[in-house]
């Protein structure tokens, strides 16, 4: 974990650190155990990023702490390291942090929860700041790109309509 480009490892699990742009977004993606299990399988195999348009290579499947994820989105290489991963009966998720070469510095967490009502909720939490010279220059545009990617991520696990 010493290669990560930020010090606040795991901070997406609680109060987000100052000095970063913060993202919190969620969406109900389906209902029931089957919807949850299918979404959890997809989430922990990198499907969210692939379905959102990234080319993804992972050192381990399913994702676990220490998995290296190398994504490419257009001309940008996006190297990350999984810093948290978990799956139980009602929750599944992971968080990855930025490695050197990532356009931003920070962490992003993806969590699925199956409520007692049967709703399956997908939540994304992140903090970031520019990590490269070109993201410092294009910071306002970067926020727009991040917002659009978060919206795309949230739609990738929608359960099919019945």
C-alpha beads as a LAMMPS data file, in Angstrom:
LAMMPS data file: protein, C-alpha beads

162 atoms
161 bonds

1 atom types
1 bond types

-500.0 500.0 xlo xhi
-500.0 500.0 ylo yhi
-500.0 500.0 zlo zhi

Masses

1 110.0

Atoms # bond

1 1 1 0.000 0.000 0.000
2 1 1 3.043 2.248 0.170
3 1 1 2.737 3.092 -3.543
4 1 1 -0.631 4.828 -3.151
5 1 1 -0.615 8.539 -4.002
6 1 1 -2.543 9.671 -0.912
7 1 1 -2.254 9.145 2.839
8 1 1 -5.914 8.722 3.864
9 1 1 -6.227 5.021 3.006
10 1 1 -9.700 3.705 3.781
11 1 1 -11.219 7.139 4.376
12 1 1 -14.129 6.409 2.003
13 1 1 -15.547 4.262 4.844
14 1 1 -16.222 7.300 7.048
15 1 1 -15.884 11.071 7.080
16 1 1 -14.170 12.162 3.875
17 1 1 -10.859 14.003 4.324
18 1 1 -10.585 17.767 3.791
19 1 1 -8.647 19.130 0.841
20 1 1 -10.295 16.839 -1.710
21 1 1 -13.332 16.937 -3.987
22 1 1 -15.997 14.625 -2.484
23 1 1 -18.523 12.400 -4.242
24 1 1 -21.434 10.544 -2.656
25 1 1 -24.057 9.027 -4.922
26 1 1 -26.464 6.119 -4.712
27 1 1 -29.138 4.377 -6.695
28 1 1 -31.612 1.571 -6.091
29 1 1 -30.679 -1.001 -8.737
30 1 1 -33.133 -3.805 -8.054
31 1 1 -34.991 -5.938 -5.534
32 1 1 -34.324 -9.255 -3.896
33 1 1 -31.612 -11.774 -3.202
34 1 1 -31.088 -12.777 -6.843
35 1 1 -30.605 -9.154 -7.945
36 1 1 -28.145 -8.607 -5.083
37 1 1 -26.109 -11.753 -5.812
38 1 1 -25.911 -11.032 -9.542
39 1 1 -24.855 -7.436 -8.901
40 1 1 -22.264 -8.508 -6.303
41 1 1 -20.738 -11.060 -8.688
42 1 1 -20.493 -8.403 -11.402
43 1 1 -19.145 -5.717 -9.058
44 1 1 -16.333 -7.883 -7.702
45 1 1 -15.249 -8.962 -11.188
46 1 1 -14.731 -5.444 -12.582
47 1 1 -17.965 -5.305 -14.590
48 1 1 -18.893 -1.826 -13.332
49 1 1 -15.810 -0.265 -14.882
50 1 1 -16.045 -2.363 -18.075
51 1 1 -19.739 -1.592 -18.590
52 1 1 -18.982 2.099 -18.084
53 1 1 -16.548 1.983 -21.007
54 1 1 -13.139 1.275 -19.472
55 1 1 -10.725 -1.399 -20.589
56 1 1 -9.868 -3.275 -17.384
57 1 1 -7.054 -5.639 -16.394
58 1 1 -7.040 -7.064 -12.867
59 1 1 -4.394 -9.115 -11.087
60 1 1 -7.082 -11.109 -9.197
61 1 1 -10.728 -12.049 -9.751
62 1 1 -12.824 -11.639 -7.733
63 1 1 -11.305 -8.448 -6.383
64 1 1 -9.596 -8.606 -2.994
65 1 1 -7.318 -6.373 -0.958
66 1 1 -4.085 -5.969 -2.892
67 1 1 -5.594 -6.544 -6.347
68 1 1 -3.979 -4.291 -8.925
69 1 1 -6.424 -2.800 -11.422
70 1 1 -5.142 -1.195 -14.601
71 1 1 -7.852 0.639 -16.487
72 1 1 -7.755 2.589 -19.697
73 1 1 -10.389 5.154 -20.519
74 1 1 -9.648 6.809 -23.832
75 1 1 -6.039 7.997 -23.799
76 1 1 -5.724 7.762 -20.004
77 1 1 -4.150 4.955 -18.037
78 1 1 -5.751 4.629 -14.610
79 1 1 -3.720 2.396 -12.251
80 1 1 -5.379 1.515 -8.925
81 1 1 -4.915 -0.796 -5.969
82 1 1 -7.785 -2.394 -4.027
83 1 1 -7.509 -1.230 -0.401
84 1 1 -10.741 -2.810 0.900
85 1 1 -12.989 -5.627 -0.297
86 1 1 -15.795 -7.465 1.433
87 1 1 -18.764 -9.695 0.721
88 1 1 -21.331 -11.078 3.132
89 1 1 -25.027 -11.976 2.968
90 1 1 -26.265 -8.383 2.664
91 1 1 -23.256 -6.293 1.564
92 1 1 -20.575 -6.442 -1.101
93 1 1 -18.029 -3.924 -2.197
94 1 1 -14.528 -2.719 -2.682
95 1 1 -12.491 0.462 -2.628
96 1 1 -9.495 1.283 -4.750
97 1 1 -6.876 3.944 -4.408
98 1 1 -4.800 5.759 -6.972
99 1 1 -1.295 4.618 -7.867
100 1 1 1.432 6.702 -9.544
101 1 1 0.361 7.556 -13.100
102 1 1 -3.337 7.908 -12.185
103 1 1 -4.777 11.253 -13.373
104 1 1 -6.110 11.904 -9.854
105 1 1 -5.033 11.210 -6.306
106 1 1 -7.604 9.651 -4.008
107 1 1 -9.935 6.752 -3.371
108 1 1 -13.257 5.446 -4.650
109 1 1 -15.585 2.981 -2.876
110 1 1 -18.342 0.892 -4.489
111 1 1 -20.870 -0.756 -2.126
112 1 1 -23.980 -2.876 -2.651
113 1 1 -26.482 -3.372 0.161
114 1 1 -29.515 -5.625 0.363
115 1 1 -32.040 -4.044 2.751
116 1 1 -34.604 -6.031 4.759
117 1 1 -37.242 -4.485 2.438
118 1 1 -35.539 -6.241 -0.493
119 1 1 -34.154 -3.089 -2.114
120 1 1 -30.653 -3.400 -3.518
121 1 1 -28.773 -0.111 -3.280
122 1 1 -25.526 0.729 -5.048
123 1 1 -23.487 3.498 -3.389
124 1 1 -20.347 5.226 -4.643
125 1 1 -18.202 7.353 -2.348
126 1 1 -14.982 9.052 -3.423
127 1 1 -12.475 11.751 -2.663
128 1 1 -9.956 13.070 -5.153
129 1 1 -7.728 15.911 -6.218
130 1 1 -5.531 16.423 -9.283
131 1 1 -2.721 13.916 -9.520
132 1 1 -1.057 14.984 -12.758
133 1 1 -0.219 18.285 -14.421
134 1 1 -3.001 17.956 -17.006
135 1 1 -5.672 17.307 -14.384
136 1 1 -4.567 20.405 -12.475
137 1 1 -4.977 22.478 -15.627
138 1 1 -8.336 20.904 -16.542
139 1 1 -9.754 20.631 -13.000
140 1 1 -13.231 22.099 -13.788
141 1 1 -13.618 19.785 -16.795
142 1 1 -12.336 16.929 -14.681
143 1 1 -15.206 17.396 -12.208
144 1 1 -17.685 17.080 -15.092
145 1 1 -15.994 13.890 -16.320
146 1 1 -16.038 12.454 -12.797
147 1 1 -19.740 13.241 -12.391
148 1 1 -20.538 11.582 -15.732
149 1 1 -18.488 8.481 -14.867
150 1 1 -20.202 8.192 -11.471
151 1 1 -23.591 8.314 -13.223
152 1 1 -22.440 5.651 -15.709
153 1 1 -21.118 3.437 -12.898
154 1 1 -24.424 3.669 -11.035
155 1 1 -26.390 2.476 -14.094
156 1 1 -24.160 -0.539 -14.825
157 1 1 -25.713 -2.880 -12.250
158 1 1 -29.422 -2.218 -12.799
159 1 1 -31.375 -5.456 -12.529
160 1 1 -33.290 -6.340 -15.690
161 1 1 -36.988 -5.451 -15.657
162 1 1 -39.373 -8.355 -15.238

Bonds

1 1 1 2
2 1 2 3
3 1 3 4
4 1 4 5
5 1 5 6
6 1 6 7
7 1 7 8
8 1 8 9
9 1 9 10
10 1 10 11
11 1 11 12
12 1 12 13
13 1 13 14
14 1 14 15
15 1 15 16
16 1 16 17
17 1 17 18
18 1 18 19
19 1 19 20
20 1 20 21
21 1 21 22
22 1 22 23
23 1 23 24
24 1 24 25
25 1 25 26
26 1 26 27
27 1 27 28
28 1 28 29
29 1 29 30
30 1 30 31
31 1 31 32
32 1 32 33
33 1 33 34
34 1 34 35
35 1 35 36
36 1 36 37
37 1 37 38
38 1 38 39
39 1 39 40
40 1 40 41
41 1 41 42
42 1 42 43
43 1 43 44
44 1 44 45
45 1 45 46
46 1 46 47
47 1 47 48
48 1 48 49
49 1 49 50
50 1 50 51
51 1 51 52
52 1 52 53
53 1 53 54
54 1 54 55
55 1 55 56
56 1 56 57
57 1 57 58
58 1 58 59
59 1 59 60
60 1 60 61
61 1 61 62
62 1 62 63
63 1 63 64
64 1 64 65
65 1 65 66
66 1 66 67
67 1 67 68
68 1 68 69
69 1 69 70
70 1 70 71
71 1 71 72
72 1 72 73
73 1 73 74
74 1 74 75
75 1 75 76
76 1 76 77
77 1 77 78
78 1 78 79
79 1 79 80
80 1 80 81
81 1 81 82
82 1 82 83
83 1 83 84
84 1 84 85
85 1 85 86
86 1 86 87
87 1 87 88
88 1 88 89
89 1 89 90
90 1 90 91
91 1 91 92
92 1 92 93
93 1 93 94
94 1 94 95
95 1 95 96
96 1 96 97
97 1 97 98
98 1 98 99
99 1 99 100
100 1 100 101
101 1 101 102
102 1 102 103
103 1 103 104
104 1 104 105
105 1 105 106
106 1 106 107
107 1 107 108
108 1 108 109
109 1 109 110
110 1 110 111
111 1 111 112
112 1 112 113
113 1 113 114
114 1 114 115
115 1 115 116
116 1 116 117
117 1 117 118
118 1 118 119
119 1 119 120
120 1 120 121
121 1 121 122
122 1 122 123
123 1 123 124
124 1 124 125
125 1 125 126
126 1 126 127
127 1 127 128
128 1 128 129
129 1 129 130
130 1 130 131
131 1 131 132
132 1 132 133
133 1 133 134
134 1 134 135
135 1 135 136
136 1 136 137
137 1 137 138
138 1 138 139
139 1 139 140
140 1 140 141
141 1 141 142
142 1 142 143
143 1 143 144
144 1 144 145
145 1 145 146
146 1 146 147
147 1 147 148
148 1 148 149
149 1 149 150
150 1 150 151
151 1 151 152
152 1 152 153
153 1 153 154
154 1 154 155
155 1 155 156
156 1 156 157
157 1 157 158
158 1 158 159
159 1 159 160
160 1 160 161
161 1 161 162
